[in-house]
Amino acid sequence: MAKKGQTYFCEICRQKVVVTKAGFGVLVCCGQEMRSADAGGMMATWTAVHHKPVDGVKFHCNVCGQQIDVIVETTGILECCGQRMQRIGETSAK
């Protein structure tokens, strides 16, 4: 189970997210479980060079309520509890 403040990383598309509200669902991107960058090793080294933006793109899970901020956005599809996560706080481009 992800905890608030933990950073997760997709090994396929390099998408990086931070959990802002914990839930019981498993974070999935590109069809596989995302890895915790907090565990150390290469993922921690790679993610350390990318600074967090003030406001990232936010997503939430309709099933367990887990919320995340996307730090490095890619084309990977984010899933939790077996379904796509929903983007929240989206603003239109001007």
Residue pairs with C-beta under 8 A, 6 or more apart in sequence:
1 22
1 23
1 24
2 8
2 19
2 22
2 23
2 27
2 66
3 19
3 22
4 19
4 20
4 21
4 22
5 18
5 19
6 18
6 19
6 36
6 38
7 16
7 17
7 18
7 19
7 36
7 37
7 38
7 47
7 71
8 16
8 17
8 18
8 19
8 27
8 34
8 35
8 36
8 37
8 68
9 15
9 16
9 17
9 34
9 35
9 36
9 37
9 43
9 46
9 47
10 16
10 29
10 30
10 32
10 34
10 35
10 74
10 76
11 32
11 35
11 43
12 29
12 30
12 32
12 76
13 29
13 30
13 74
13 75
13 76
14 46
14 72
14 74
15 29
15 30
15 34
15 70
15 72
15 73
15 74
15 76
15 78
16 37
16 47
16 50
16 70
16 71
16 72
17 27
17 34
17 59
17 68
17 69
17 70
17 71
17 78
18 52
18 56
18 68
18 69
18 71
19 27
19 66
19 67
19 68
20 58
20 67
20 68
20 69
21 60
21 65
21 66
21 67
22 66
23 61
23 63
23 64
23 65
23 66
23 67
23 80
23 81
24 64
24 66
24 81
25 61
25 63
25 64
25 66
25 80
25 81
26 33
26 80
26 81
27 33
27 34
27 66
27 68
27 78
27 79
27 80
28 34
28 78
28 79
28 80
29 76
29 77
29 78
29 79
30 76
30 77
35 43
36 43
37 43
37 44
37 46
37 47
38 44
47 71
50 71
50 72
52 69
52 71
53 71
56 69
56 70
56 71
56 73
57 69
57 70
57 73
57 87
57 89
57 90
58 67
58 68
58 69
58 70
58 87
58 88
58 89
59 67
59 68
59 70
59 78
59 85
59 86
59 87
59 88
60 66
60 67
60 68
60 85
60 86
60 88
61 67
61 80
61 81
61 83
61 85
61 86
62 81
62 83
62 86
63 80
63 81
63 82
63 83
64 80
64 81
66 80
66 85
67 88
68 78
68 85
70 78
77 84
78 84
78 85
79 85
